[in-house]
Amino acid sequence: MRNPVKDVHAGKLCPTCAGNSEYSHIRQQEMKRIMQNAVNQMYRLLSLKENDPAEYEAMIELGSKYTARVDDPAKPTSG
């Protein structure tokens, strides 16, 4: 499955509002696809962790190669 964020990023720029941060650049339908993709990927990883730990570790190792320059996740704040 192609990453829907890449689909949005690859789309054409709006000639009227391009570069204007006042306007949303992601429509509700696109945001729903992005969030559903994130949920699906998380479910897939958690299922692998439980049912196929070796494959899970392989996926985590592969993913770390693509995220080496990405900030670590923010720690959740309590309460």
TIDRENLUM-317892 format. One record per residue: x, y, z of N, C-alpha, C in turn; residue in three letters. Coordinates in Angstrom, 2 decimals, always signed. Layout:
% TIDRENLUM-317892
   neast  nnorth     nup  caeast canorth    caup   ceast  cnorth     cup   r
       X       Y       Z       X       Y       Z       X       Y       Z ALA
...
***
This chain:
% TIDRENLUM-317892
   neast  nnorth     nup  caeast canorth    caup   ceast  cnorth     cup   r
   +0.85   -1.17   +0.00   +0.00   +0.00   +0.00   +0.89   +1.24   +0.00 MET
   +0.61   +2.17   -0.88   +1.38   +3.42   -0.94   +1.01   +4.28   +0.25 ARG
   +1.98   +4.99   +0.76   +1.77   +5.88   +1.89   +0.94   +7.08   +1.45 ASN
   -0.24   +7.30   +2.06   -1.09   +8.41   +1.62   -0.47   +9.78   +1.83 PRO
   +0.47   +9.92   +2.75   +1.14  +11.20   +2.92   +1.94  +11.50   +1.65 VAL
   +2.56  +10.50   +1.08   +3.30  +10.68   -0.16   +2.36  +11.06   -1.30 LYS
   +1.16  +10.48   -1.31   +0.18  +10.84   -2.34   -0.18  +12.32   -2.25 ASP
   -0.39  +12.82   -1.04   -0.73  +14.24   -0.85   +0.46  +15.10   -1.26 VAL
   +1.63  +14.71   -0.83   +2.84  +15.47   -1.12   +3.11  +15.52   -2.62 HIS
   +2.80  +14.44   -3.33   +3.07  +14.36   -4.76   +2.03  +15.10   -5.60 ALA
   +0.95  +15.55   -4.99   -0.11  +16.22   -5.73   +0.30  +17.58   -6.26 GLY
   -0.55  +18.13   -7.10   -0.29  +19.45   -7.69   -0.54  +20.55   -6.66 LYS
   +0.24  +21.61   -6.77   +0.04  +22.77   -5.92   -1.14  +23.59   -6.43 LEU
   -1.86  +24.18   -5.52   -2.95  +25.08   -5.86   -2.35  +26.39   -6.35 CYS
   -2.62  +26.80   -7.59   -2.01  +28.03   -8.10   -2.50  +29.28   -7.36 PRO
   -3.67  +29.22   -6.77   -4.24  +30.38   -6.08   -3.70  +30.52   -4.66 THR
   -3.57  +29.41   -3.95   -3.19  +29.50   -2.54   -1.82  +28.93   -2.24 CYS
   -1.04  +28.56   -3.24   +0.28  +27.99   -3.02   +1.14  +28.91   -2.17 ALA
   +1.73  +28.36   -1.14   +2.61  +29.12   -0.27   +1.90  +29.93   +0.80 GLY
   +0.57  +29.93   +0.79   -0.19  +30.68   +1.78   -0.55  +29.76   +2.94 ASN
   +0.12  +29.92   +4.07   -0.09  +29.02   +5.21   -1.46  +29.19   +5.86 SER
   -2.21  +30.18   +5.41   -3.55  +30.42   +5.96   -4.53  +29.32   +5.55 GLU
   -4.24  +28.62   +4.47   -5.16  +27.61   +3.94   -4.67  +26.21   +4.25 TYR
   -5.60  +25.33   +4.54   -5.28  +23.92   +4.78   -4.84  +23.29   +3.47 SER
   -3.83  +22.47   +3.53   -3.35  +21.80   +2.33   -3.72  +20.33   +2.31 HIS
   -4.39  +19.87   +3.34   -4.85  +18.48   +3.39   -6.34  +18.50   +3.66 ILE
   -7.10  +17.89   +2.75   -8.55  +17.83   +2.91   -8.92  +16.76   +3.94 ARG
  -10.13  +16.84   +4.47  -10.59  +15.91   +5.50  -10.49  +14.46   +5.01 GLN
  -10.88  +14.19   +3.77  -10.81  +12.84   +3.22   -9.36  +12.34   +3.20 GLN
   -8.43  +13.21   +2.85   -7.02  +12.84   +2.82   -6.50  +12.58   +4.23 GLU
   -6.91  +13.41   +5.18   -6.48  +13.23   +6.57   -7.01  +11.91   +7.11 MET
   -8.23  +11.56   +6.75   -8.80  +10.28   +7.19   -7.97   +9.12   +6.65 LYS
   -7.55   +9.20   +5.39   -6.72   +8.16   +4.78   -5.37   +8.06   +5.49 ARG
   -4.79   +9.21   +5.83   -3.50   +9.23   +6.51   -3.62   +8.55   +7.87 ILE
   -4.64   +8.92   +8.62   -4.83   +8.34   +9.96   -5.15   +6.85   +9.88 MET
   -5.96   +6.44   +8.91   -6.28   +5.02   +8.77   -5.03   +4.22   +8.43 GLN
   -4.17   +4.78   +7.59   -2.92   +4.12   +7.25   -2.05   +3.94   +8.48 ASN
   -1.98   +4.98   +9.32   -1.18   +4.90  +10.55   -1.73   +3.82  +11.48 ALA
   -3.05   +3.77  +11.62   -3.68   +2.75  +12.47   -3.39   +1.36  +11.93 VAL
   -3.53   +1.19  +10.62   -3.28   -0.12  +10.00   -1.83   -0.57  +10.21 ASN
   -0.89   +0.36  +10.04   +0.52   +0.01  +10.21   +0.84   -0.34  +11.66 GLN
   +0.27   +0.40  +12.59   +0.49   +0.11  +14.01   -0.10   -1.25  +14.38 MET
   -1.30   -1.52  +13.90   -1.94   -2.82  +14.17   -1.08   -3.95  +13.61 TYR
   -0.58   -3.75  +12.38   +0.25   -4.76  +11.74   +1.50   -5.04  +12.59 ARG
   +2.16   -3.98  +13.05   +3.36   -4.17  +13.87   +3.05   -4.84  +15.20 LEU
   +1.98   -4.42  +15.86   +1.62   -5.04  +17.14   +1.24   -6.50  +16.97 LEU
   +0.57   -6.83  +15.86   +0.24   -8.23  +15.57   +1.50   -9.04  +15.35 SER
   +2.46   -8.47  +14.60   +3.72   -9.17  +14.39   +4.45   -9.37  +15.71 LEU
   +4.47   -8.36  +16.56   +5.17   -8.46  +17.84   +4.63   -9.63  +18.65 LYS
   +3.33   -9.82  +18.61   +2.70  -10.90  +19.38   +2.82  -12.26  +18.70 GLU
   +2.68  -12.29  +17.37   +2.57  -13.56  +16.66   +3.85  -14.01  +15.94 ASN
   +4.74  -13.07  +15.63   +5.97  -13.41  +14.92   +7.08  -12.46  +15.35 ASP
   +7.59  -12.65  +16.57   +8.59  -11.72  +17.11   +9.82  -11.52  +16.22 PRO
  +10.25  -12.55  +15.54  +11.43  -12.42  +14.67  +11.13  -11.47  +13.51 ALA
   +9.98  -11.61  +12.91   +9.58  -10.71  +11.81   +9.37   -9.29  +12.32 GLU
   +8.82   -9.17  +13.50   +8.64   -7.85  +14.12  +10.00   -7.17  +14.29 TYR
  +10.98   -7.87  +14.84  +12.30   -7.30  +15.02  +12.93   -6.91  +13.69 GLU
  +12.72   -7.73  +12.66  +13.24   -7.41  +11.33  +12.61   -6.13  +10.79 ALA
  +11.31   -5.95  +11.01  +10.62   -4.75  +10.55  +11.10   -3.52  +11.31 MET
  +11.32   -3.65  +12.61  +11.82   -2.54  +13.42  +13.22   -2.15  +12.95 ILE
  +14.06   -3.14  +12.70  +15.42   -2.86  +12.23  +15.39   -2.17  +10.87 GLU
  +14.55   -2.65   +9.97  +14.42   -2.02   +8.65  +13.93   -0.59   +8.80 LEU
  +12.92   -0.38   +9.62  +12.37   +0.96   +9.82  +13.39   +1.92  +10.40 GLY
  +14.25   +1.42  +11.26  +15.25   +2.30  +11.88  +16.22   +2.87  +10.85 SER
  +16.40   +2.17   +9.75  +17.28   +2.67   +8.68  +16.67   +3.89   +8.00 LYS
  +15.35   +3.95   +7.95  +14.65   +5.05   +7.29  +14.37   +6.21   +8.23 TYR
  +14.54   +5.99   +9.52  +14.20   +7.03  +10.49  +15.41   +7.50  +11.28 THR
  +16.58   +7.21  +10.81  +17.80   +7.54  +11.56  +17.92   +9.03  +11.82 ALA
  +17.42   +9.87  +10.91  +17.54  +11.31  +11.08  +16.25  +11.97  +11.57 ARG
  +15.32  +11.16  +12.05  +14.06  +11.67  +12.56  +14.16  +11.75  +14.08 VAL
  +13.59  +12.79  +14.65  +13.60  +12.93  +16.12  +12.91  +11.74  +16.77 ASP
  +13.36  +11.41  +17.97  +12.69  +10.37  +18.75  +11.26  +10.82  +19.07 ASP
  +10.35   +9.87  +19.29   +8.99  +10.25  +19.64   +8.96  +11.03  +20.94 PRO
   +8.02  +11.94  +21.03   +7.85  +12.71  +22.27   +7.27  +11.80  +23.34 ALA
   +7.76  +11.94  +24.54   +7.21  +11.16  +25.65   +5.87  +11.73  +26.04 LYS
   +4.89  +10.86  +26.31   +3.57  +11.37  +26.71   +3.65  +12.10  +28.05 PRO
   +2.85  +13.12  +28.16   +2.78  +13.84  +29.43   +1.70  +13.23  +30.30 THR
   +1.90  +13.24  +31.58   +0.90  +12.64  +32.47   -0.20  +13.64  +32.76 SER
   -1.40  +13.10  +32.89   -2.55  +13.73  +33.34   -3.07  +14.97  +32.95 GLY
***
